[in-house]
Every structure is written in structure tokens, then in C-alpha cells.
Amino acid sequence: MMDLKTILLLLSWPDLLSAVFTILCWGGVGWHVEHPRQSRPSVNRLMRRYRREWMLNNIDRSPRVHDATLLGSLRDGTAFFASACLIAIGGALALIGNTDRLDRVAEELNMGPTPAILWEVKILLPLLLITNAFMKFVWSHRVFGYCSVMMGAIPNDEQSAEARSRALMAAELNIEAARSYNRGLRSVYFALGALGWLLGPGALVLTTLVTTATIWHREFASASRRLLLAGPTDEALRDMERDNP
């Protein structure tokens, strides 16, 4: 059994630097999405307002079947991704135990012989990212459950200070669940990008840059963000149709 020091000695400097670069991009873009400048909020930050408005509008809505359906769909999404992550974790563990197929692929691509331990290390990076995603999705599912309980505890009384207080508490639980859900999605994206390491450090850097750019675009330059900023006006809808023919 090789220790960590031996494994690090087997990895080349380009491999080590590309792996560190991936981890830094994963953490950096996540921090930027959750802590954007006030002048340029992310989609994640913009949605907080609508989550609070949803819970406040829930105060005088009776029955609350519509709200329960919406929250149920959010929980279903977290459960789906958590299940998919479990399957991916199982597949990665099976591949770590059998790297012969990767050796054959490397030979066909003229990549030269590679020690089995290096294949295992390269699979370990996406495995860790997908494991983190699984934990985030499970926590998100649980917090959405807390939110549903808090929603049920909101009195149907617009004039009640307790109703507004509980609605805002439910909104913060909803925001926290969404934060964990988005963190899980980012981990999934970067886990897919980390598979580029199997082709070498240059491929890992390239797939990491593509993943980072994709997340940045969706949070700061997407049509969805422009619509959230402008509201459903005729001008905004025309812009959406022009940008997405």
C-alpha cells in the first residue's frame, strides 16, 4: 500500500499543478457565485429575493397545495441527483479496482504505459468531487424538508407578526437548501471536467477552464439572469427571443 508521499512523487509537476488548478477553480468560482459584487449579482443571489417573496405570499394562500407541489418538485430534484451520484460513485470505485481497460485505451491513444496507481489517483479526483456533491444533495433534501415543516407552521394571517417571522424563517431555510443544491451541481460539473485528467494534465486544464467558463456564464451572463434583472417586460422578452432564436 503506497502512502501519500510516494503517490506525490509518482505524479509529475504538470499533473500536480493541473490538479491544484482544478481545485482552485472549483473553490474560486463557487465563492464568486455566492459572494458576487453588489453591482453584478449572480443568478443564485437574484433568486433569493423570489424565494423570500414566495414564502411571504404563502401566508395568506389557502389551501397551500401549490406551494407543497413546488417544494416537492425541488426535493425530487435533490433526490434524483443524490441517486445519480451514488451510481457514479459505485462506477468510479469499480473502475479503480480494474484499471486494465484504461491501460488498453491509453495504448490505443499512444499515451504509453501508465502505472495502475496513477490511474487510481486520477480517478480519485472526480470521485472526491462527486462524493462531495452527494453529501450536498442529501443535505439540501433534508433542509427542504425542514422548510416544508416551517411552511406548515405559518399561520394564515397577514396581520400576524408571527406569520411573517415564520415565513422569513422558511425562506432562509429554502435559501440554505438551494445553496447546498447549487454547490452539489458545481461539484458534479467539476467532476465531469476532472475526467479530462485521464488524458493528461493539459486536457485537465482545458476541461477545467471550459467548466469554469460554463458556470460563470450561467450565473453572470445568461439569458435567465437578464430576465431576472429586467422582469417579464415586453422588451426583455424580445431580447430573449433575439438571443435565443
C-alpha positions in Angstrom: 0.0 0.0 0.0 1.6 3.3 -1.2 1.5 6.2 1.1 0.6 9.8 0.1 4.3 10.8 -0.2 5.0 8.0 -2.6 2.0 8.9 -4.7 3.0 12.5 -4.9 6.5 11.5 -6.0 5.0 9.4 -8.8 2.9 12.4 -10.1 4.7 14.8 -12.4 4.7 18.5 -11.7 2.3 19.2 -14.6 -0.1 16.7 -13.1 0.1 18.2 -9.6 -0.2 21.8 -10.9 -3.2 20.9 -13.0 -5.0 19.2 -10.1 -4.4 22.1 -7.8 -5.6 24.5 -10.6 -8.8 22.5 -10.8 -9.4 22.6 -7.1 -8.7 26.3 -7.0 -11.1 27.0 -9.9 -13.8 24.9 -8.2 -13.5 26.8 -4.9 -12.9 30.2 -6.6 -15.9 30.2 -8.9 -18.1 28.8 -6.1 -17.0 31.7 -3.8 -17.6 34.2 -6.5 -21.1 32.9 -7.3 -22.1 33.1 -3.6 -20.3 36.4 -2.9 -20.7 38.5 -6.0 -20.3 42.2 -6.3 -23.4 44.2 -5.4 -23.3 45.8 -8.9 -23.3 42.4 -10.6 -25.3 39.8 -8.7 -25.3 36.1 -9.7 -28.5 34.2 -10.6 -28.0 32.4 -7.3 -28.1 35.7 -5.4 -31.0 37.1 -7.5 -33.2 34.1 -6.7 -33.0 34.8 -3.0 -35.5 37.6 -3.4 -38.0 35.5 -5.2 -37.7 32.7 -2.6 -38.5 35.2 0.2 -41.4 36.6 -1.8 -42.7 33.1 -2.3 -42.7 32.4 1.4 -44.3 35.7 2.2 -47.1 35.1 -0.4 -47.6 31.7 1.3 -49.0 33.5 4.4 -52.5 34.2 3.0 -52.7 31.3 0.5 -55.2 28.6 1.3 -55.0 25.8 0.6 -51.3 25.6 0.1 -51.3 22.7 -2.3 -49.5 24.8 -4.9 -46.7 25.6 -2.5 -46.4 22.0 -1.4 -46.2 20.8 -5.0 -43.4 23.3 -5.8 -41.4 22.3 -2.7 -42.0 18.6 -3.5 -40.5 19.1 -7.0 -37.4 20.8 -5.5 -36.9 17.8 -3.2 -37.4 15.4 -6.0 -34.6 17.1 -7.9 -32.2 16.7 -5.0 -33.2 13.1 -4.6 -32.6 12.4 -8.3 -29.1 13.9 -8.3 -28.2 12.2 -5.0 -29.2 8.8 -6.5 -27.2 9.6 -9.7 -24.2 10.5 -7.6 -24.4 7.2 -5.8 -24.4 5.3 -9.1 -21.4 7.4 -10.3 -19.5 6.7 -7.0 -20.1 3.0 -7.5 -18.9 3.2 -11.1 -15.7 5.1 -10.1 -14.9 2.6 -7.3 -15.4 -0.3 -9.7 -13.0 1.4 -12.2 -10.4 2.0 -9.5 -10.4 -1.7 -8.9 -10.0 -2.5 -12.6 -7.7 -0.1 -14.4 -6.8 -2.6 -17.2 -9.4 -1.1 -19.5 -7.8 2.4 -19.1 -4.4 0.8 -20.0 -5.8 -0.5 -23.2 -7.4 2.9 -24.1 -4.0 4.6 -23.3 -2.3 2.2 -25.6 -4.7 2.9 -28.4 -4.2 6.6 -28.0 -0.4 6.1 -27.9 -0.1 7.6 -24.4 2.4 5.0 -23.3 2.3 2.7 -20.3 1.0 4.2 -17.1 1.3 2.6 -13.6 -2.1 1.5 -12.2 -1.6 3.6 -9.1 -1.6 6.8 -11.3 -4.9 5.8 -13.0 -6.3 5.3 -9.5 -5.1 8.7 -8.3 -6.6 10.4 -11.4 -9.9 8.7 -10.8 -9.8 9.8 -7.2 -10.2 13.5 -8.0 -13.6 13.2 -9.8 -14.6 10.6 -7.1 -14.0 13.1 -4.3 -15.9 15.8 -6.2 -18.9 13.5 -6.8 -18.9 12.4 -3.2 -19.0 16.0 -2.1 -21.9 16.5 -4.5 -23.7 13.6 -3.0 -23.4 15.0 0.5 -24.6 18.4 -0.6 -27.6 17.0 -2.4 -28.5 14.9 0.7 -28.3 17.9 3.0 -30.3 20.0 0.5 -33.0 17.4 0.5 -33.1 17.4 4.3 -33.2 21.2 4.6 -36.0 21.4 2.0 -37.8 19.1 4.4 -37.2 21.5 7.3 -38.6 24.2 5.0 -41.8 22.3 4.4 -42.4 21.8 8.1 -41.8 25.6 8.7 -44.2 26.4 5.9 -46.9 24.2 7.5 -46.3 26.2 10.8 -47.1 29.6 9.1 -50.4 31.0 10.3 -52.9 32.2 7.7 -53.0 35.7 9.0 -51.4 38.6 7.1 -51.6 40.9 10.1 -49.7 38.4 12.4 -46.1 39.2 13.2 -45.6 35.6 13.9 -46.7 34.6 10.4 -44.3 37.0 8.8 -41.5 35.8 11.1 -42.1 32.2 10.3 -42.4 32.9 6.6 -39.0 34.6 6.6 -37.5 31.7 8.5 -38.9 29.3 5.9 -37.4 31.5 3.2 -34.0 31.3 4.8 -34.3 27.5 5.1 -35.2 27.4 1.4 -32.2 29.6 0.5 -29.9 27.4 2.5 -31.2 24.3 0.8 -30.8 25.9 -2.6 -27.2 26.9 -1.7 -26.3 23.3 -0.9 -28.1 22.1 -4.1 -26.1 24.6 -6.2 -22.9 23.5 -4.6 -23.7 20.0 -5.4 -24.3 20.9 -9.1 -21.0 22.7 -9.3 -19.2 19.7 -7.8 -20.9 17.5 -10.5 -19.7 19.9 -13.2 -16.2 19.8 -12.0 -16.2 16.1 -11.5 -17.1 15.7 -15.2 -14.3 18.2 -16.1 -11.8 16.3 -13.8 -12.2 13.3 -16.1 -10.0 15.1 -18.5 -7.1 14.3 -16.3 -7.2 10.7 -17.7 -6.0 12.3 -20.9 -3.2 14.2 -19.3 -2.6 17.5 -17.4 -3.2 19.7 -20.4 -6.6 18.1 -21.0 -7.4 18.6 -17.3 -6.6 22.4 -17.5 -8.7 22.7 -20.7 -11.7 20.9 -19.3 -11.4 22.9 -16.1 -11.4 26.2 -18.0 -14.4 25.1 -20.0 -16.3 24.1 -16.8 -15.4 27.3 -15.1 -16.5 29.4 -18.1 -19.8 27.5 -18.3 -20.7 28.1 -14.7 -19.6 31.7 -14.9 -21.7 32.3 -18.0 -24.8 30.7 -16.5 -24.5 32.8 -13.3 -23.4 36.1 -14.7 -24.1 36.3 -18.4 -27.1 34.0 -19.2 -30.5 35.0 -20.7 -32.1 33.7 -17.4 -30.1 36.3 -15.4 -31.1 39.1 -17.8 -34.7 38.1 -17.4 -34.5 38.1 -13.6 -32.9 41.5 -13.6 -35.3 43.1 -16.1 -38.5 41.4 -15.1 -41.1 39.9 -17.6 -41.4 43.1 -19.6 -42.1 43.1 -23.4 -38.6 44.5 -24.1 -37.0 41.7 -22.0 -39.0 39.1 -23.8 -38.0 40.5 -27.2 -34.3 40.4 -26.1 -34.7 36.8 -25.0 -36.2 35.8 -28.4 -33.4 37.6 -30.3 -30.7 36.0 -28.2 -32.3 32.5 -28.4 -33.8 32.2 -31.9 
